[in-house]
Amino acid sequence: MEFRRKFGRKKEKKSIKGLFLVVLLVVVLYLWFNADSLLKALF
């Protein structure tokens, strides 16, 4: 029972970390494809 509880917590943390990595990947891709327009707007 205790093992199941620990496993459940670990799975929950992993899903949150995975979601964070997906969001980070989306942000990086967005910045990568819009780098030209962002640089033109700044400079």
C-alpha positions as a Markdown table, in Angstrom:
| # | Residue | x | y | z |
|---|---|---|---|---|
| 1 | Met | 0.0 | 0.0 | 0.0 |
| 2 | Glu | 2.8 | 2.4 | 0.9 |
| 3 | Phe | 4.7 | 1.4 | -2.3 |
| 4 | Arg | 1.6 | 2.2 | -4.4 |
| 5 | Arg | 1.3 | 5.6 | -2.7 |
| 6 | Lys | 4.9 | 6.5 | -3.4 |
| 7 | Phe | 4.5 | 5.4 | -7.0 |
| 8 | Gly | 1.4 | 7.5 | -7.4 |
| 9 | Arg | 3.3 | 10.6 | -6.1 |
| 10 | Lys | 6.2 | 9.9 | -8.4 |
| 11 | Lys | 3.9 | 9.6 | -11.4 |
| 12 | Glu | 2.2 | 12.9 | -10.6 |
| 13 | Lys | 5.5 | 14.7 | -10.4 |
| 14 | Lys | 6.7 | 13.2 | -13.6 |
| 15 | Ser | 3.5 | 14.3 | -15.4 |
| 16 | Ile | 4.0 | 17.9 | -14.2 |
| 17 | Lys | 7.7 | 17.8 | -15.2 |
| 18 | Gly | 6.7 | 16.5 | -18.6 |
| 19 | Leu | 4.1 | 19.2 | -19.1 |
| 20 | Phe | 6.7 | 21.8 | -18.1 |
| 21 | Leu | 9.1 | 20.4 | -20.7 |
| 22 | Val | 6.4 | 20.5 | -23.4 |
| 23 | Val | 5.6 | 24.1 | -22.7 |
| 24 | Leu | 9.3 | 25.0 | -22.7 |
| 25 | Leu | 9.7 | 23.2 | -26.0 |
| 26 | Val | 6.8 | 25.2 | -27.5 |
| 27 | Val | 8.3 | 28.5 | -26.3 |
| 28 | Val | 11.7 | 27.6 | -27.7 |
| 29 | Leu | 10.2 | 26.6 | -31.1 |
| 30 | Tyr | 8.1 | 29.8 | -31.1 |
| 31 | Leu | 11.1 | 32.0 | -30.4 |
| 32 | Trp | 13.2 | 30.0 | -33.0 |
| 33 | Phe | 10.7 | 30.6 | -35.8 |
| 34 | Asn | 10.0 | 34.3 | -34.9 |
| 35 | Ala | 13.6 | 35.2 | -34.2 |
| 36 | Asp | 13.9 | 37.3 | -37.4 |
| 37 | Ser | 10.8 | 39.3 | -36.7 |
| 38 | Leu | 11.7 | 39.8 | -33.0 |
| 39 | Leu | 15.2 | 41.0 | -33.9 |
| 40 | Lys | 13.8 | 43.4 | -36.5 |
| 41 | Ala | 11.3 | 44.8 | -34.0 |
| 42 | Leu | 14.0 | 45.3 | -31.3 |
| 43 | Phe | 16.8 | 46.8 | -33.5 |
